[in-house]
Each structure stands twice: as C-alpha cells, then as structure tokens.
Amino acid sequence: MNNDQSQMKQAGQPDTGRRNLLKMTGVGIAAACVAPLFTTSAAAAAPVSAAQTGLKLGTEWDKTFAKSDKVEHKKVSFKNRYGITLAADLYQPNNPGIINNGGKLAAIVVGGPFGAIKEQSSGLYAQTMAERGFITLAFDPSFTGESGGEPRHVASPDINTEDFSAAVDFLGLLPNVDRERIGMLGICGWGGMALNAAAIDKRVKAVVASTMYDMTRVMSKGYNDSVTKEQRTAALEQLGQQRWKDAEKGEPALGPVYNELKGGEPQFLVDYAGYYKSRDRGFHPRAINSNSSWTITNPLSFMNMPLLSYIDEISPRPLLLIHGEKAHSRYFSETAYAAAAEPKELMIIKGANHVDLYDQMDVIPFDKMTSFFRQHLVA
C-alpha cells in the first residue's frame, strides 16, 4: 500500500457527511450486519440448512474467490469449550521457507465479517496470508455456516469470542505450528470479537482488526451512540415480547431477509448489498447476510455486555487497526484505538468504504499485515 493510498494516524474525526449519516434516526436498525432492534416484524426467511454436530463438510471449492495454487487447502473441524463443533478451512503455504523456524511456522486465526462465512472475506484473507508464508485458519462461528450449534442464526459475544480461542487451540496442536507464534485477525463484527479474544487469551501474540465493528456497542447504543435510554427500554420490551412468541412456537423467529434493497437506503446499506447479494462478488447461499437473517432476539446477549472493556489488556502485545477513510463504521476503530494501550497502530485507507476491505485486493493492505505479523510473530 503506497503512502498516498493510506495514512497512519494517532486520532481522527469522520468527515461531515459521514457524521451526519451516523446521526440519522433509525440507521442502526436497518444495517445489514445488525439484527433488528426496534421491530417485531416476523417476515422470516427459512434458515439455510446447516450441518450439526458430526459435521459433514462439503468437498467442492465453493468460495467466493479463486483457489490459489500457492497454498494447500483442506477442511477441518474442532470443538470449542462449549462442545460446539466448528467447521474451518486450513490453509498452508506450499513454500514456507521464508518464515520456517525449526520446522514450525507462525499461524493466524481469521474470522468475520458478522453474518458472513469462511467462504467469503475471512477465507480470502486467510488464503492470501497463507500465500505469504503463514499457516492460517478461517472458521465458521458457532450456529452459522457449516459449524454446529442450535438454534441456527444466533450470535453470542461470549461463545463467539470462545470460537477464536478454540481456533487457537486447534492451530497450536498442529505439529508444524509454533504455538508461541500465533496471531489473530478479525474482520467487521468479528474484528471486535478478535480484540476481545486477544485481551483474554494471552497465547495470542499479535492481533489485527480490519474494518472493525463493536457489535455490543452498535446493538445497545445504535450508530454513533444515538439510541436514547427510552429507545433502548422500548427495544428490550419488544425483545421480551418476541421471547414469548418464540417460546409459544418452540423456536426463534428470524427477521426479514437482509440486504433486500427497496430504494432510498443510505449508501452503506447499498454497499453491503453490493457485496453480499452480488454473485460476481460475495454472495453465498450459506451466508446470513446473503440469503437470510439473524433471529429477531439475537441482540439480547449483546445489549449489556460490552466487548471492548479490557482492550487495553491486549498490551504489551501489538495491535493493528485498519479502516477505510470513508467507512460509516470508522469511528469504531478510532475509539478502540484511543482506548487501547501501546503498542498500537491505526491505519486509515484513503478513499475506502467499509466493504472495500472485504474483498478489494488493491485496497486491503496485505503488505502491511504481512510486515506486521512477520515483525511480531517471526522476528
């Protein structure tokens, strides 16, 4: 990434247009990566089928990106601390000599975005970093994709943080991985999960969060922390009423299908649809953001459990935050950076929006991430 394409900064303010956008009433409700907060609409799509415990993983290459001949790929599975079986893709470099150390390599766990699966952005990041010499693991979080867990299409700040650490467990047991050189990389909502996992899991030696969302913050406070106490109370009342409906039915209802544009949406919702709904870009039938939605009650566990309370405890291990200059979500990385302790770095990509960092190879700063992980996992 050239200097004119990005900028390093100690602090920063969003541009006026973006600031006004974030203040719009109701913007947080409609966001593609956030479950509905102030609606009880049950126009639910049927959940996509998913494997359960005793996973039967597909063997075909069904990623949203081309397969690289520079890496070896295979599907794997492992259990987290709660006994949920996770499905993952393991990528290993064909020519690992550049960072070979006593026959063992540095490794990186990769997850995200929120509502996405390993066949999308996390897999692209993992394969690319494997091309650069690291062993990488992209996983489907609990309750989604090919991973196990019931009910489907729910998320948890606790369980999904644990998913990251379970992936560290898996990598650290591989004979060709140096368990003292494991890093973590989270994208979008799973960027916040990765930061939370790195704060508590001292085995993680370096962490990167790209185009990061703090899901507990946005679900409980709305975009730009614009939700009032009265609105929050009303949302919790509605979620409680939805629990009665789910209990009576015996299963949780799903909200409306995500990223179905009707016209007049803010640009960042158009951007989400441009990625998740485009078969030439990021659409995948197993992805919640492409083909379905989270359960209506999904926000409950996020509403009073802030993820980044202990972000300063990532230190003294290094932290790199990457965000687009024009991303509506940029303030999440800026405030996380301010709260984190040294060593830390914030990289702002000139001209980039939020989803550019999902898959645009000329925008994602892979050179920067490679040098960061080589410095802190290899040196």
N, C-alpha and C positions, 0 to 999 in steps of 0.2 A: 504494500500500500504506500503510495507516494505521499509526501508531506502535504501536497495540495489536495489530496483526497481525504485527509483526516486531520484531526487536531487533538493534541493531548491537552487536558485542562485540569485545573485544580478545582474549579467550580464553574457554574454557568447557569444562565437563565434561558427558558424557552422563548422562541420568537413570539411576537404579539399575536399572530394569527393562531398559533398553536395554543397559547394561553387562553385565548377566547374560546377555542374549541373545547378545551378541557373544562371550562366553566359552564358549558351548555347543560341545562337541566335534562336529565334522562339519558345522556350519552352513555353513562356507565351501564345502564340497563340493557342497552341493545348490543353491547360489544360482543363480538363473536366468540371471544375466549372467556366470557364471564357468564355464569348461569343467571337466568332472570331473577332479579331481586324484588321487584315491585309488581309482579304479575302472577296470577294464579292460573293463567291460561294452560290448559292441558291438551293443546293441539299436538299431541305427542306422536313422534315417529317411532316405528317399531325399532328396537335395538338391533344393530347388526349382530349377526351370530359371532360368538367368540368361544375360544377353547376354554375349558375349565381345568381343574387340577387333573394331572395326567394329560398334559398338553399334546396335541397332535399338530406339530408345526408344519406349515407348507414347505415344499422343497423348491418351488419355482422362484425365479427372481422377479418379484413384483414391486420393486422400489419405484419411486418417482424420479430416480436419477439413474444414469447408466452405470453398469458394473465396470469396475476398474480391473485391468489385468495386472496391476502392480501390487495387489493385495490378495490374501486368501480369506475367503468369507465362509462362515458356517453359522447355522442357527444353534443356539444353546438355550438351556433353561436352568433355573436355580430357584431356591425358596428364600423369601425374606424372613425376618424374625417373627412375623405373624403367621407363618406357614403358608403364605400365598405363593404359588408358583409363577415366576416371571419368565416371559419369553424375551430373548435378546438376540442380537446379531453380533458375532465376534469377528473383528477384522484384524488380520495380522499382516505385517509388511513382508513382501517376498524377499526384499533385500534390506534386512535390518542392521547392516553393518555400521551405519552412521552413528547409532547410539548403543551398539552392543556393548555390554559390560559383564564379563564373566558368563556369557551365555544367557543373561537375563536382560529384559527390556523394561523401559518405562511404559506405563499404561495409563489410559484415560477413560473414565466413565462418562458417557454422554446421554443426556436426556432432554426431552422437550420437542416442541412447544406444548403449552397447555391445550389439551384436546387433540393433539397430534399423536402419531405413532412412529415407530422406529423406521418405517419405510419412507418417511418424509425427511424433515430437516435434520433430526438427530443422526439418522443414518448417513446423510450426505456429509455432515461434519465428521462423523466417525471414520468413514471411508477415506476422506481427504487427509485426516490426521494420520491414519494408518499408512497412506502413501508416503508420508513424511517421516516414517520410522517408528511410530508408536503402536503398541497393541491397544485397540480401542473396543469398547463395548457400548452399543446403543440398545436400550431396553424399552419395552412397553411397560408403562406403570401398571400397578395393580388395578384391576377392574376394567381395563381397557385393552384394545388391540387383541393380540394373541395371548396375553397374560391371563392368569386365572383371577378368581375373586368374584364373589356375589354380594350384592346385586351388581349389574353392569352399569357403566357410565356414571360412576361416582368418583370423587377425589377426596383426599384427606391430607391436610398439612403434616400430620404425623406419619401416616402409613406411607405416603409418597416420599417423604424425607427418608424414611427407612429403606425404601426401594433403592435409593442411591447408595446407602451403606451396604445393602445386600449385594449390590453390584461390585462394590469394593471387595467384599468377602470372596465373591466368585473369582475376580481377577487375581487376587492375592494367593489363591490356591493353585493357579496355573504354574507349571514348572518353569516356564520361560518368562515369567513376570517377576520383577524385583519389587516385592511388596513395600519396600521403603521408598519407592518412586512411583506412587500412584497419584494422579491428578483427577480433577473433576471439571466438567464443562456442562453448563445448563443453558437452555435457550428459552426465551419468553418466560412463561409462568414457571417452567422448571428451572429457570435461572435462579429465581428466588428459593426454590426447593434446594438447589445445589448449594447456595450460600448457607442455608440453614443446616444442611448436612455437613458442610465443611466446618462450620462453627463447632459442632458437637463431636464430629468424628476426626480425631487428631491423627488418624492414619493418612488422611488426605494432605498432600504436601503442597499443592497449589491449586487454585480454582479460578475459572473463567466463567463469567455470566454474560451472555450475548443477548441484546435487545430485551433486557430483563423486565419482567412483571413481578411485583409483590402481590400475589393473589389474595392474601389475607387483607391487605390494605385496600385494594380496589373493591373487594366484595363487601367489606364492612363500612367503608367510607365513601365509595364512589370515586370517579375520576377527579383528580385534583382535590381530594378530600372534601367534596362538595355536599355530601349527604348530611342532613341535619339529624339531630337526635330524634326528632319526631318522625322523620322518614325512616330512620333505622328501626325505631319501635314498630312502625306500621309494617315494615318488611318482615320483621320477626313474627308479628301477629299473623301475617299471611302465610309464612312458612309453617307456623304451628297448625293453622287450619289445613294446610296441604298434608301435614303428617296424619291428621285424622282421615283424610281421603285415602292416603296410601295405606294406612292401617286397615281400613274397611275393605279395600280392594285386595290387600295382601301383597302388593308390590308397588314400588315407587313409580310415579308418572314421570314421563320425560316432557321437557319443554318443547317449544316449536323448533323445527329444524333450523340449524344455524346457517348463516351466510346466504339466505334467500333474499336477494335484493328486490325491493318493491319500488325504488326510486326515492330520491331525496335524502338518502343516508349520508352521514359525514364521510369524508374521504377515507378515513382509516378503516371504516367498515367496507367500503368499496375495495380497498387494498386487501383486506382479509379474504373477501370473496374472490378476488383476482388470483389469489394463491390457492385457497382450499377447493374452489369449485372448478378450476381450470384443469382439464385432463392433459393439457400440454405443460402443466407446471406442477401443482401439488395435490391434485385430487387423489384420494384413495378411499375405497369403499369401507374400510375398517376404521377410518379416522372420524372421530366425533365431529370435528369441525367441518368435515367434508360432506357427511352423509347422515348426521343425526344430531343429537344434543345431549347435554348432561341432564340428570334428573332435576326436577324443579327444586327439590330440597337440598341440592348439592352445596349451596353456600353455607349451610348451618355450621359445619365444623370450622369454617374459615372466619366466621363473624366475630369471634372473640379470642382468636389465637394468633397473635402477630408473629410472622415468620422470622423477622429480622431483628428481634430484640437483642440478640447476642452476636451481631455481625462483627463487632469489634474483637470477638474472641477467635476470629479466623487468624488474626495476628499471633505470632510473628510469621506465619505462612503467607505467601504473596497472593494478592487478589488483583485480577484484571477485569474491569467492567467495560463492555463495548456497547455503544448505542448509536443509532442514526441521528443526525442533526435535525431532521425534520420529523422524527417519530413522535407521535402523540404521547408515547409512553416514556419519553426521555427522562422525565422528572424522577421516575423510579430509580434509575441508575445514579442520577445526580444526588438524590437524598441518601441512597445507600452508600455512595462514595463518601459523603460528608460524615456519615455515622461510623464508617469503618476506620480501623487503625492502620498505620503504616506496617509493612509496605503495601501500597495500593496504587492503582493507576486507573484512570478513566480515559477511554479512547472514544472520541466522537467522530463518526464517519460523515464527512461532508456530503450534503445533498441526499443522504439515505433516509428512507422512511422505515417504519417498524418491520414490515415483512421483507424488505430488501435483504435483510440479514438472515432470512430463512433459507434462501437458495441462490442468490445472485453471486456467482463465483467471482465477478470482477468487483464486488462490493465487500463481501465478507473478508476480513483481514486475516487470511490464513497464515501469511508470512509472520504477522505479529504474534499470533497464537503459537506458531511453531517456535519462534525465538523465545517466547515467554516460557513455554513448557520445557524447552531444551535447557534454558538457563536454570530453571528451578527444579527440574526432575532429573536432569542428566549431569549437570556440572558437579 
